Amino acid sequence: MSNSVTRYINPLTDFGFKKLFGTEPNKELLIDFLNQILPERHKIKDLNYSRNEHLGSNDLDRKAIFDLYCIGESGERFIVEIQKAKQNYFKDRSIYYSSFPIQEQAQKGDWDYQLEPVYTVGILDFIFDEDKESDEIIHFVELKNQRNEVFYDKLKFIYIELPKFKKQEAELETHFDKWLYVFRHLADLQNRPQKLQDKVFEKLFESAEIAKFSKEEREAYEESLKYYRDIKNVVDTSKQEGIIEGKIEEKIEIARIMKKEGESIEKIMKYTNLTRAEIEKL
């Protein structure tokens, strides 16, 4: 990456997402974005960041690590994640992760089991297979009965399929449009577009400017960007070759570890199904 060419960070990288939305000075950005997709009764005025790592109730439970985990001033819990590629059992993972903010509300002693709402928000850089023929960008999922009536309104899953958002700057109409445009195009911009002059976007563009980063932040971003590009390259190659897209991130991580341990490329190919060229790039 050449900083003379790229002015702003990619918000879909781990570093970029947490830099823009996961720090106390920038929490107004996260609040503004979430309020575009939350129902009126759960609009946020303030929130606090909680630890993004949760341990299961016993040693057999795997650790759950969220991109962002925060609690609204009224007690609502929010898991907010960027998902860069399709994964096997992605929906299972979402359900599993949502169980942690539920369980942590348990109180010792005499407790009536009243729970605060839990939201899982997934910003997806892919499209669900079953939704490829649909133009709907945002999906609201909740528990309903056989008459399609809401059975429980305190557990919601909100998924945003970014690749479906095709609008250019001149076509932006709503505040939500503007946010989607930022997620899709921030890293390609050289200046703040005329349509993004709102105060909240002024804050975002200031925070996203790579030239203002410390040396350590630049190095962390470069590493995060490399990982993001690795995933995109594997996905693109898989599409071209007709390979079923599986646990892309997991495969890349396994390949990295095996390569570091000195395993042969042939062995890495066997265990990950990645191509020789993909492994050599890591």
C-alpha angles and dihedrals in degrees: 000000000000114000089205087065103032113055102170133044125252107253091205092067117091092243094045095049094048093042092055101035109016104062129086095237089054101042091111086069092056092044092051093048095046092048089062091064105029123094115258095255092057099045109141125236095173139355141186127221115239128196110288094216123081129183123212122244092261141021092264093062115092120236115261115216118188127194090227132001121183141162124222120227089255092053101263114148121222129193109190119186142171113219112195101183141013116275132193109256093011091152091048088053091052091052092046093050092048089059092069098064087047096051094045090063091067113119127208119242124010106005129166095209094241108160135200117233118275122206127189111197117191121190101198127200089197140051125247110248092235092053100051092107094048126087093207110121100186127049125197113198126187141150113282136170130234090279091056090250119142108260097183123012101187098076116065136164119202119190125186117197102207099188089066092062105095103159120128124214096271090054097054110120111158133044088247089055088056092053092050090049089053093052092049102039112020094103091053097052127098097187137019108273119240090243090058100059095118114125093247091057091048086060092046096051091048091052093045097054108115094202089068094056123107118243090258092051092050091051091048091049093048090054092047091048091050090053091049092051091047090057093046091050092052092048092048092048091048091053092049093049095041093242117157109254108237135158094338098171092045092050092051092049092049090048091050092052094046091048091050089051090055098250117160119261089238091058092046090050090052094051099040106027088227118141124251091250092052092050093047090055093059 
